[in-house]
Amino acid sequence: MSDPDMTLDDIMLVVREFVEERDWTKFQKPRALAISAAIEMGELLELFQWRTDKETTSLLEDSDYRGALADEIADVMIYLIRIADTAGISPTAAILKKMTSNREKYPAEEYRGKRPEKFK
């Protein structure tokens, strides 16, 4: 199942169908999903734990490592998409709105090549 033209909203429907087919909707409330997303994020971070940037860059050439990384990224995203779905939020619209806000907050001409200072 791979379609580069699918939006996050399309993927949300695929995930929703998967959940509904298994009658898991009753378990997947926003709080439980947020906890699960955080747990999966921890598993994603484990792939980088104790490694330097150079080591990580080198590991990205390894297909097993890339596969494990892809799986963990997918797990995190699936939970985040489920949170959006249960809250009635379009992930596509939310991301596009946030990027508009980020463009205003961090104009390219002012921030190009600089790290944003979180707490000015």
ROKE-738088 format. One record per residue: residue in three letters; y, z, x of N, C-alpha, C, O in turn. Coordinates in steps of 0.001 Angstrom, whole numbers, plus 524288, in hexadecimal, padded with zeros to 5 digits. Layout:
# residues N
ALAYZXYZXYZXYZX;...
This chain:
# residues 120
MET7FB6D8000080356800008000080000804CE8000080382806708041C80565;SER8070B7FB788046080BAA7FB15807A780F307F6D58058880D967F25580500;ASP814027F84B80452817C87F4938024781D207F60A8046881F657F9F1802C0;PRO81F2C7F2F7808118242E7F44C80A77828CC7F427806A582D077F60E807E7;ASP828027F1EF8020D82C3D7F1AB7FE3982C5A7F6587FA8A82FC17F6AC7F728;MET828A37FA007FB2C8288C7FE977F7CB82D0B8023D7F93082E2E803157FDC8;THR82F91804607F5398339A808517F60E8310E80DB47F60782C7580E3C7F4BC;LEU834018119C7F76F831F9816F27F709830B4818417F16182D0381B267F053;ASP833BE816237EDBC832A08170D7E83782D6D814997E6A382A8A816D27E380;ASP82C3B810027E8D18272680D907E7CA822BF810F17EA0381EBD811BE7E77A;ILE8238A812E37EEBC81F9C8163B7F13181EF681B3F7EE1281A9F81D427ED95;MET8233E81D477EBF4822F6821FC7E8BF81F4F8211E7E41A81C60824A47E2A5;LEU81F7581C887E1CD81BF981B587DD6D8164781B227DF2E812D081CDC7DC53;VAL815488190F7E3CE80FF6818DC7E5EE80DEC81E6B7E6C98097D81FA77E563;VAL8112F821B57E91180FA3827227EA1780ED982A007E4E380B1082CE77E444;ARG812668292F7E12F811E582BB77DC0F80CC282A2E7D97680A0E82D7F7D743;GLU80B6B825317D9B580687823567D75E801D7826097D9E67FE3B827B37D731;PHE801E9826777DF137FDBD8291C7E1EF7FD2082EB97E0037F8C9830827DEF6;VAL801838317A7DF9280178836F77DDE27FF828376E7D8457FC4983ACA7D710;GLU801788340E7D4E17FFF08344C7CF5B7FA2F8330B7CE937F7A3835667CB3F;GLU7F81882F5B7D19A7F28D82E097D12D7EF0C832B37D2667EA99832F67D097;ARG7F10C836587D5737EDFA83AE77D7047EF7883FD87D3FB7ED64844117D4F5;ASP7F31283F3C7D0527F5028439C7CD287F72A847F97D09A7F61384C927CFB7;TRP7FA3C8467D7D48B7FC8984A467D81E8022E84B907D6BC8048B84EEF7D937;THR8045C848F57D2DB809D5849CE7D18080AF484F907D07F80F17851857D1F8;LYS80752852437CE0380819857CA7CCB9808AD85B377D18C80ADB85F7C7D134;PHE806C58596F7D6098072A85C6C7DAD980C0485AF97DE0680DC585DFD7E156;GLN80E208566F7DD0181231854517E065817AA855467DE2B81A3F851BC7DC30;LYS8194985A247DE9381E8B85BB77DD0B821FF85B8D7E1EE8200485BE67E64C;PRO8272B85B057E13582A9D85A5A7E5CA829E485E6A7EA16829D285D007EEAF;ARG8295C8636B7E8BD828CD867777ECBA823D2866AC7EFEA823ED866E67F4B7;ALA81F7F865BF7ED3D81A81864E87EFF481ABB85FFE7F35B8189A85FE47F7AA;LEU81D4B85BFB7F16481DC6857237F46182132857E07F93482012855B67FD59;ALA8256385AF07F8A8828CD85BF67FD26825DA85F02801608265F85DE180605;ILE822CD862D47FFBE81F9F865CE8037B81BCB862278063581B288626480AF8;SER8194485ECD803358157F85B1A80579818288575980937815F78560B80D4A;ALA81CE085596807E281FC48520F80B5C820F4854C6810898208985266814B2;ALA82272859C7810438239C85CB58150981EB285D5C8186281EF585CF581D2B;ILE81A4C85E59815ED8155C85EE7818C681405859C381B7981286859B98200B;GLU8148E85578818AA813728505881AFC8174984F1B81F5E815D784CA38233B;MET81C28850CE81ECA8200584FFA822F281E53852DF827DC81F0D850F382C35;GLY81C0E8578382729819F185A6582BA4815A68575B82E5D8155C8574A8332A;GLU81250854D782B4F80E23851B082D9A8106284D018308C80E4F84B7083498;LEU8149D84ACC82E82817448468783138819828488083666818F9845EE83A6E;LEU81BFB84D018364581E4984F3383B0481A328506883F2E81B4F85011843D8;GLU81576851D083D848114D852E68414A8103684E38844D280E9884EDF8494E;LEU811168498E842D181024844E184601814068446284A82813198417E84E3D;PHE818608473984A2081C638471384E3281C8A84C188517181F1684C5485584;GLN819CE8500A84F9981A0A8552A8521381875854E8857CC81479852968592A;TRP81B988574A85B1181ABA857E4860A581AE2852BC863AD819558528B86839;ARG81CB884EA48613581D0484995863E5822B684848865168263A8498D8620F;THR8238D845C58697D828C8843F886AD2829DE83EE5867DD8264E83C83865AE;ASP82EC583D4A867D183017838468656682D20833D48680F82B5C8302E86579;LYS82C988342586D32829CD830138701F8241182FDC86E7C821EE82BA186DAD;GLU821958346986DFF81C198349B86C5C81B6C83272866D4817C082F89865C0;THR81EF7833E38636781EAD831FE85E0181F4A82C1785DD381C6C8297185B05;THR822F982A09860C3823CB8245A860EC81EE28219E862D181D6181D8B860BF;SER81C69823DB866B981793821A2868C981331821DB864AE8103681E2286412;LEU812DB8263E861E680EC5826D385DE780F6A822F18596E80B9682195856DB;LEU814228212A8587D814FE81D6385441812398183685540811B0814FC851BA;GLU8107A8177585A0C80D69812C785B58807AB8136C859CC804CD80F9485977;ASP806028183F858DB800958195F857847FFC5818D08519B8027881B5984E8A;SER7FC1B8158B850097FB598147684A757F978819438476D7FAE0819E9842DF;ASP7F65481C9F849DD7F4928215B847337F92B8250A846247F9A28273D841E4;TYR7FC87825AA84A0B8011F8290384962804B2826BD8452B806848298F841BA;ARG805AE821A8845768090681F2284183806AE81FB183C10809898207583845;GLY8018681F5083BA47FEF281FFE836977FFAA825848347D800C98264282FE0;ALA7FF0182966837ED7FFC482ED5836568056F82FC2834C5806818327D830F6;LEU8090A82D7C837B480E9B82DF98367E80FD382B7483132812A282DB382E00;ALA80DB7826D88305180E928242982B5180C7382758826C480EF3827B2822AC;ASP807DD829A7827758058C82CE082352808FF8318D82203809D8832BE81D6F;GLU80AFB834338260680E37838D38250C8137A837558229E8156A83A1081F2B;ILE815C5833088246881AA28312B82203819B082FFA81C4081CD883166818E9;ALA8156382D6481B1C8141582C1E815AF8135F8310B812728154E8315080E0E;ASP810A3834F18148280FD3839CA8119A8150983C5881034815D783DF480BBF;VAL8189283CB88140781DB083F138130B820A383BF180EDF822CB83E2980B31;MET820B1836DE80F7F8239D8339180BD382151833C68065182436833C68027A;ILE81C34833F3805EE819BA83439800C181B798392A7FDEE81CD9838F87F954;TYR81B6C83D93800A781D28842687FE1E822E9842297FCA582461843F57F86F;LEU8263183FFC8000482BBD83F907FEBF82CA183BF17FA1382FF083CFE7F6C0;ILE829AF837BF7F9DF82A1B834287F57082845836D67F07382A8C836007EC4C;ARG8243183A097F0CA8225B83CF17EC278266E840E77EA5482726841A47E5A2;ILE8291C843757EE0482D448470A7EC758316F844057E97383327845B97E54B;ALA8330983F9A7EB86836FA83C677E8DF8351983AE87E36A8380C83B357DFA1;ASP830358394D7E30D82E0B837A77DE0782E1083C247DA1982FB983B737D5A3;THR82C3D840B67DBB882C008451D7D81783172847007D68A832148496C7D26F;ALA83562845EB7D9C983AC5847757D8A683DD7843247D5E78425B843E97D470;GLY83B5B83E917D53583E0B83A407D2A884244837C37D60B8463D835E77D413;ILE84158837C17DB2584518835887DEDF842D58308A7E12F83E5E830757E2F7;SER845ED82C6B7E12484458827977E3B9845128284E7E9938497B8290C7EB58;PRO840D5828197ECA884189828B97F253844DA8245E7F4A2847E78254F7F83B;THR8444E81FA67F2A28477281B477F49484D3A81C4A7F3A48506681BBE7F737;ALA84E9C81DC27EEDD8541781ECE7ED958562B8236E7F0B285A9C823507F287;ALA852F9827857F14E854AD82C277F42D855DB82AD57F9E3859CF82C8C7FC06;ILE8526F827CC7FC55853348265E801D185807822EA8026A85B2D823BD805F4;LEU8589C81F137FEFF85D2581B977FF618624181E8C7FE848662181D828012A;LYS862498223A7FAD5866EF8256A7F9DC86823828C27FEAA86CA68292B80047;LYS8641F82B22800EE864E482E6E80589866D182B3A80A2A86A1A82D1480D26;MET864DA8267780AD3866A08232C80F2686C59821A280E6D86F388213781243;THR86E08820C98099C8738A81FB580893876D58246680A3A87ADC823CE80CC9;SER8751382908808BF877BC82DDD80A3F877CE82E7F8103387BCC82FFA8126F;ASN8736382D60812C58732282DD18187A876D882A0481B2C8793D82B5E81F1E;ARG87757825468191387AFE8216F81B53880998237181B1F883A0822A381EC5;GLU881F38260A816DE887398283B8165D887F282CE8819FE88C0F82D8181C69;LYS883FB8302D81A5E8843E834EF81D8488432833BC8235E886C08366C8266E;TYR8814982FB3824E8880B482E4D82A68882178289382B3E87E998255B82BFE;PRO8872F8273682B20888AA821B882BE0886D881FB283135887668225D8352B;ALA884B181B028314288271818D18360F88660818A483A8588509819D583EFB;GLU88B2E8172D8395C88F0A816BC83D8C8904F81C0784012891FA81C3984493;GLU88F868204483D318908C8257B83F4D88BB9827E6841DD88C3D82AED84590;TYR887188269D83FF9882508293B841BC87EB0825DD8450B87A96827BA846BA;ARG88014821018460287C9C81D938490587B5A81FF984E4F87EDE8211A85164;GLY87658820C084F588748F822D98545487545828B3854F18743682AD68591E;LYS8770E82B53850D5877E3831018511E87460833BE84D3D87343831B684906;ARG872A68385A84EB386FB283B9E84B208738683E028473B877B583FDA848B8;PRO8720A83DF78422C875928409583E758757E8466F83F5E87163848BC8405D;GLU87A03848C983F0587A5084E7483F798799D850B983A1187CF48501A836AA;LYS875478535883950873D68555C8341E877DE8594E83229879678593082D9B;PHE8798A85CC28359987D0A860F3833ED882378608A836CD882E6862D683AF8;LYS885C685DAC8349F88AF385D148371788E688619B835AD892E7861D38375D;
